[in-house]
Amino acid sequence: MTLEKARSLLEVQAGFGGSYNRNGARLILAEVAREHGQDAADALIRELRLAEGLGIEAAGPPAAPPE
């Protein structure tokens, strides 16, 4: 799954809210983490503010920008 597709799907899940959508978002994030790494999943969580909408927290601190 591309990051753009994941972003699009997560925006829909966050828009609806609720426990079913939280579980769907977690499955999407698990796929992102598997294909692109945990940092990519964490970045989507922060970008889409999923902690506020669905109660999904990022696993780690924001990645430092490359030097």
DRENLUM-154671 format. One record per residue: z, x, y of N, C-alpha, C in turn; residue in one letter; residue number from 1; chain. Coordinates in Angstrom, 2 decimals, padded with zeros to 5 digits. Atoms other than C-alpha are relative to their C-alpha. Layout:
<pts>
PT    n.zz    n.xx    n.yy   ca.zz   ca.xx   ca.yy    c.zz    c.xx    c.yy marvo vexza pagu
PT       Z       X       Y       Z       X       Y       Z       X       Y     A   NUM    A
...
</pts>
This chain:
<pts>
PT    n.zz    n.xx    n.yy   ca.zz   ca.xx   ca.yy    c.zz    c.xx    c.yy marvo vexza pagu
PT  000.00  000.85 -001.16  000.00  000.00  000.00  000.00  000.90  001.24     M     1    A
PT  000.03 -000.78 -001.23 -000.87  001.34  003.42  001.20 -000.37  000.87     T     2    A
PT -001.12  000.28 -000.91  001.78  001.58  006.11 -000.34 -001.17  000.92     L     3    A
PT  000.41  001.12 -000.86 -000.23 -000.85  008.26  000.19 -001.33 -000.74     E     4    A
PT -000.17  001.23  000.80 -000.26 -003.44  005.46  001.48 -000.31 -000.17     K     5    A
PT -001.44  000.20  000.16  003.46 -002.93  004.86  000.60 -000.52  001.30     A     6    A
PT -000.50  000.43 -001.31  004.15 -003.32  008.61 -000.33 -001.48  000.22     R     7    A
PT  000.43  001.39 -000.17  002.16 -006.56  008.67  000.83 -000.95 -000.87     S     8    A
PT -000.78  000.84  000.91  003.96 -008.00  005.63  001.46 -000.09  000.44     L     9    A
PT -001.40 -000.01 -000.43  007.38 -006.97  006.96  000.20 -000.82  001.27     L    10    A
PT -000.10  000.83 -001.20  006.69 -008.62  010.32  000.11 -001.48 -000.37     E    11    A
PT -000.06  001.39  000.46  006.10 -011.91  008.49  001.36 -000.30 -000.60     V    12    A
PT -001.30  000.20  000.64  009.25 -011.51  006.38  001.11 -000.08  001.05     Q    13    A
PT -001.03 -000.02 -001.05  011.35 -010.69  009.46 -000.08 -001.25  000.85     A    14    A
PT  000.17  001.20 -000.81  009.91 -013.65  011.32  000.65 -001.23 -000.61     G    15    A
PT -000.59  001.15  000.67  011.13 -016.11  008.72  001.51  000.14 -000.19     F    16    A
PT -001.42 -000.21  000.25  014.53 -014.53  008.04  000.42 -000.62 -001.33     G    17    A
PT -000.52  000.60  001.22  016.76 -015.72  005.20  000.06  000.96 -001.17     G    18    A
PT -000.25 -000.90  001.12  017.79 -014.27  001.87 -001.24  000.26 -000.85     S    19    A
PT  001.21 -000.22  000.78  014.48 -014.79  000.06 -000.90  001.01  000.69     Y    20    A
PT  000.83 -000.92 -000.76  012.64 -012.98  002.82  000.63  001.39  000.05     N    21    A
PT -000.68 -001.30  000.07  015.26 -010.20  002.80 -000.36  000.69 -001.30     R    22    A
PT  000.35 -000.59  001.30  014.58 -009.65 -000.90 -001.47  000.43 -000.02     N    23    A
PT  001.41 -000.38 -000.09  010.83 -009.66 -000.26 -000.19  001.26  000.82     G    24    A
PT  000.09 -001.19 -000.85  011.25 -007.12  002.52  000.51  001.23 -000.74     A    25    A
PT -000.53 -001.14  000.77  013.33 -004.90  000.24 -001.02  000.48 -001.04     R    26    A
PT  001.03 -000.39  000.97  010.57 -004.95 -002.39 -001.13  000.75  000.69     L    27    A
PT  001.05 -000.67 -000.77  007.99 -004.00  000.23  000.46  001.40  000.39     I    28    A
PT -000.53 -001.31 -000.40  010.22 -001.18  001.51  000.14  000.95 -001.19     L    29    A
PT -000.08 -000.84  001.19  010.77  000.08 -002.04 -001.38  000.57 -000.35     A    30    A
PT  001.36 -000.46  000.25  007.00  000.30 -002.50 -000.41  001.07  001.02     E    31    A
PT  000.29 -000.99 -001.05  006.66  002.14  000.83  000.71  001.31 -000.31     V    32    A
PT -000.77 -001.21  000.31  009.41  004.58 -000.16 -000.60  000.74 -001.19     A    33    A
PT  000.59 -000.62  001.19  007.75  005.20 -003.52 -001.30  000.72  000.35     R    34    A
PT  001.32 -000.56 -000.31  004.30  005.85 -002.04  000.01  000.99  001.16     E    35    A
PT  000.06 -000.80 -001.23  005.11  007.41  001.34  001.29  000.74  000.31     H    36    A
PT -001.28 -000.68 -000.21  008.74  008.58  001.09  000.99 -000.87  000.75     G    37    A
PT -001.09  000.77 -000.61  012.09  007.29  002.29 -000.05  000.05  001.52     Q    38    A
PT  000.09 -000.09 -001.47  011.49  008.54  005.84 -000.95 -001.04  000.56     D    39    A
PT  000.95  001.01 -000.45  008.48  006.22  006.16  000.63 -001.40 -000.06     A    40    A
PT -000.68  001.29  000.12  010.54  003.26  004.92  001.05 -000.16  001.09     A    41    A
PT -001.02  000.04 -001.06  013.38  004.12  007.31 -000.64 -000.21  001.37     D    42    A
PT  000.69  000.16 -001.29  010.91  004.38  010.20 -000.43 -001.45  000.20     A    43    A
PT  000.39  001.41 -000.11  009.61  000.87  009.47  001.22 -000.88  000.26     L    44    A
PT -001.23  000.78 -000.21  013.16 -000.48  009.28  000.42  000.08  001.46     I    45    A
PT -000.40 -000.17 -001.40  013.93  000.96  012.71 -001.02 -000.63  000.95     R    46    A
PT  001.05  000.51 -000.87  010.58  000.06  014.26  000.02 -001.53  000.09     E    47    A
PT  000.03  001.46  000.05  010.74 -003.57  013.16  001.38 -000.63  000.17     L    48    A
PT -001.38  000.45 -000.23  014.51 -003.80  013.76  000.46 -000.95 -001.10     R    49    A
PT -000.35  000.83  001.14  015.13 -005.14  010.27  001.50 -000.12 -000.20     L    50    A
PT -001.46  000.10  000.09  018.86 -004.44  010.55  000.47 -001.25  000.74     A    51    A
PT -000.39  001.17 -000.78  019.09 -007.16  013.18 -000.50 -001.30 -000.64     E    52    A
PT  000.60  001.23  000.51  016.74 -009.69  011.59  000.37 -000.33 -001.43     G    53    A
PT -000.22  000.25  001.43  017.41 -009.25  007.88  001.22  000.70 -000.56     L    54    A
PT -001.18 -000.71  000.48  020.48 -007.03  007.64 -000.33  001.18 -000.88     G    55    A
PT  000.41 -001.16  000.79  018.53 -004.14  006.10  000.18  001.24  000.87     I    56    A
PT -000.29 -001.22 -000.74  019.83 -000.76  007.25 -000.85  001.16 -000.53     E    57    A
PT  000.70 -001.22  000.41  017.93  002.54  007.20  000.94  000.87 -000.83     A    58    A
PT -000.81 -000.81  000.91  019.11  004.97  004.53  000.56  001.25  000.66     A    59    A
PT -000.45 -001.24 -000.60  019.46  007.96  006.80 -000.23  000.02  001.50     G    60    A
PT  000.22 -000.13 -001.44  019.39  009.20  010.38 -001.48  000.14  000.31     P    61    A
PT  001.42 -000.16 -000.36  016.10  009.22  012.29 -000.46  001.44 -000.25     P    62    A
PT  000.54 -001.33  000.25  013.89  012.14  011.31 -000.24  000.71  001.31     A    63    A
PT  000.25 -000.81 -001.20  013.66  014.95  013.83 -001.50  000.16  000.19     A    64    A
PT  001.43 -000.19 -000.22  010.25  015.27  015.48 -000.41  001.42 -000.41     P    65    A
PT  000.43 -001.33  000.41  008.18  018.19  014.17 -000.06  000.94  001.20     P    66    A
PT  000.00 -000.98 -001.08  008.42  021.37  016.20 -001.34  000.67  000.13     E    67    A
</pts>
